[in-house]
Amino acid sequence: MKNLKFTFFALFIFCASIFTFAQQYRQTASGLSFKIHKDEKGRTAKYGDLVSLHMVMSHKDAGILRNTYQQGKPLLFPVRFASAFEGDLTEAIKLLSKGDSASFLIQADSMYAKVFKKKLPKNIKGSSFLKFDIKVLNIMTQQEYLVYQKEQQTKYLQSHSAEIEARKKKEEALIQQYVKGRGFEFTRTKNGAYFTVVEEGKGKKIQKGQAVVFHYVGSLLNDETEFESTYTLGQPAVFTLGEGNVIPGWEEVFAELSEGDECKMIIPSHLAFRHIPKEKVPPHSVLIFDVKVITIK
């Protein structure tokens, strides 16, 4: 009877804990657990949007793993077409609108394997959850973000002109040092981007107004650390040449390429992200892109 009483007691505690969890968190059809703290009316984020947000990522055993409040700068999250897995961070952020705040529980092993591309830390079990506390500051379309970027760029150029010119010279020297002894000749665009066609395609030259479908691997020049890859994301990138929807260095180099070309690009920071840090990309970074043009439309 004593064991039976203990079994009933344990069952009661288990059911109570489930009931408490259900009160706190809801679940999407994919199983993503979420709790809304503040719900503002407005459009939610969708594919192609850029979401400015603050985020605290934590784990019950490992503590706080990332805190953008402490870093002093919000995260700019690009909303991808496809999720990395069911119930991932992309799905979470697409539930929110400007001004919303919420908490999400996301499977730790899936995040580390499919998003972070790292092994789980020893103090985090794969069956456990990472907690993401998110506050959405703004949701911008790509066009809105371009306007915002241009406004910020104008302000920055006005107040840092001498510093920018000095950095251009320094980066030019670094690029020249990099291209020496590579075994192939690089072409320099008028504003300082470098490229070489590693393998020529058989298609026509890309023209303004055409959509370019391409794969790329992006890395940092200083240590060649990879920061992004469309192969890893599982789908090629697309942009229309001449619309200003990508970094200026891409606009200059892609205008020199043809359908089917495989190319290596070296983009100085003033033609890339300048002083603005991105995820895995520090400010004032010179970038390398290995590009394959799949098709043009």
N, C-alpha and C positions, 0 to 999 in steps of 0.2 A: 504493500500500500504506500509505503514511503516513496519508493521509486516511481510509482504511478503519480503520486502528488507532485513529485519533482518534474515528471514529464509534462503534466498539465501546466505547471508553472512556467516551464521553459517555452511551451507552446504559446502560452499567453503573452510572454515577453516578446517572442518572435512576431506574433500577430500585431502586437501593439507597436513594435518598431516599424513594421510595414505600414500600418495605418498612419503613424507620424510622418514617415517619409512621403506617403501619398498626399498628406496635407501640405507638405512643404514644396514638393516638386511634382510637376506634371510631365508627361512624356509625349513625344511626337510619335507618328506611326513607325518611324525607324528605330525608336527606342531612346532617342535623345532626351535626357532628363533636364528640365529647366524650371526656374522659378523667377517670375517677373517681380522686380521691386518697384519699378516706376514705369508706367505705360503711357506714353504720349501719343496723341493721334498724329498720323502722318504716314507717308509712304515708307514701306520697308525696303531694305537694300535688295538689289537684284543684280544679275550677271552684268559685269562691266563697271559697276559702281566702285567707288573708292570710299571706304568708311574710316573716318577718323575716330579713334576710340582710346579710352584708357582701359587697361586690363591688369588684373592681378591673377596670376596662375599659381595655384598652390596644391599641396597634397597633404593628406592627414598625417603621414609619417615623415615626409621630406620638408614640410613647411612651405614658405613662399619661394617659388622658383623663378618668378619674374614679376616685376612691379613697374609699370610705366610711369606711375606717379613719382616714384623715387628716381627714375631715370630723367624726369623733368621734361618729357616730350611724349605726346600721344603716339600711338601706333597707327600707321596708314595701312589699312587692310584691303587688298584688292579682292573683290568677289569673283571667284572663278566660276566657269560654266558648270564644271562637274566637281562633286565632292570627292575628297580623297578616300572616304569610306562613309558608310551610313552613320549618321549621328556625329559628324565631325564639326569643327569650328565654323566652317563655311555655312553649314546648315543652321548652326546656332545664330550666327550674325544676320542671316537672311530673315530671321524672325523679328528683328528689331527695327525701330525707326529712330529718327533723331530725338535725343533727349531720354531715350529708354535706358534703363539699367536692369541687369538680370544676372543670375548665376546659372551655370551649366555644369553638368557632370559628364565627362567624356572619358571613354576607356583609355587607360594609360598606355597599354601595349600598342594599340592602334595608332595613337598619336606619335609615339616615339618611332615606330617602325615605318609608318606611311607618310608622316609629315616632317618630323624632326630628322628622320634618317639616322637615328642613333640607337644604341643599345639602351635598354632600361637601366637607370641607376640601381645600385644594389639595394637601396632602401625603398624602392617602389616595386610593388608586385604588379604583374601584368593584368591580373584580374581586378585590380583596384581602379579608382577613378581620379582623374585630375579635375580640380575645380577651377572654373574660369569665372571671375567676377568682372563683368563688362559694363562700361558706361559709354554710350554712343554720343559723340560730340557733334558729328556732322556726317551726312551722306551726300556725296557728290557724283554726278555723272562724269564721264571722262572729259566732256567739254567744259563743264563747270570747274573741274579740277585744273584744266589747262588755263582758264581765265585766272583762277586763284594763283597758280604757279607764276604766271606772267606778272601779276601784281607784286608778288613777293620778290620775283627776280629783279624787277625795276627798282624796288626799294633797296635791295641788296647791292645792285650795281652802283647806285648813286652813293652809297656810303662806304663801299669797299673797292673802288676802282684801282687804286695803287696796289693793293694786296692781290687783286685778281690778276693783274698784269705780271706781277712777280711770280705767281703760282703758274701761270701759263708757260713762262720760260723754264721753270723748274720741271714741269711735267713734260715739256717738249724734249728736254735733255734725257729724262727717264725713258721716254718712248724711243728716242734715237738709240740709247744704250740697249734697249730690249730687242730692237729689230736687227741689230748688228749680228752677223753670223748665223742668222736663222735659215740661210740657204735659199731664200726666195726674196724677191724685191717687193717692197711695199710702196703703194701710191699714197701721197698726202693730198687730202682735200683742201680747199681754199681756207677753211677755218681750223685745220689742224687735226682732223681725224685721219687715221691710217688704215689701209686695207690691202689685202692681197687675195687674189682668186686662186685657191688651192687646186680646184678642179672646175673647168669651164663647163657650163651647161650648153644645151643645144637650142634653148629657147630664145625668144626675143628680149630685147632690153626693156627693163621696167620703166613705164611712163607715169607721169603724174596723173592721179585719178584712178589708177589701177590698184586693186586689192592684192596684197602680197601674202601668200601663205608660206610659212617657213618654220623650220625648227632651229633652235639655238641653244647653246650652252654659254652662260655668262660666268666669268671669273674675274678676280681682282688681279691687276698687273703686279702688285708688290710681292705677292706670294702665290699667285695663280690658284687661290682657293675658289672653288666653285660656289656661287651664291644662288644660281637659279638655272633650271633646265626644262625645256618643254618636253623633253623625252621623259623626265621624271614625272612631270605633271600629266603625261599621257595624251597630250594633244598639241598640235602646232599652234603657233601664234598667227594672228592676222591683223594687218593694218592697211590703210589706204595712203599711198604715197602722196605727199603734198598737203595733207590736211593738218599737219602739226600735232598729231595725236601720240607721237612717240618722241624719244629724246632727239635733239637736233643732229647728233652724230649719226643716228640711223637714217634720218632723212637724207643726209649728204651721201652716205655710202650706198644705200639701196638704190639711189638714183643712177649709180654707176654699174649696177649689176644686171644680170639677165636671168631668165627662168632656168632653173637647174644648176646655177652656180653654187659652189661651195667656197666659202670665204672666211677669212679671219679678219676681224676688225679690232682696232685699238682706238678707244674713245677717251679723250682727255676729259677731266671733270667738268670743264665749262661747256662741253657738248653732251654731258650726261646728266648727273643729278646734282652737280655743283656742291654747294655746302649743305645740302639737305640729306640727312642720313635715311637710308632705307633698311629694311630688314636684311641683315647680313652684309650690308654695304655701308661702310663708314663714310662720313662727309669727305669731300675732295678726293674721291677715289677715281683712278684711271682704270677703265674697264676693258676687258678682252671678251669678244664674242666670236664663237665658232658657229657659223651660220650655214644652213643649207636651204636654198630657195626651192620650195616644192613646186609651186605653180603661181601664176598671176591671172587675175580675172578682170 
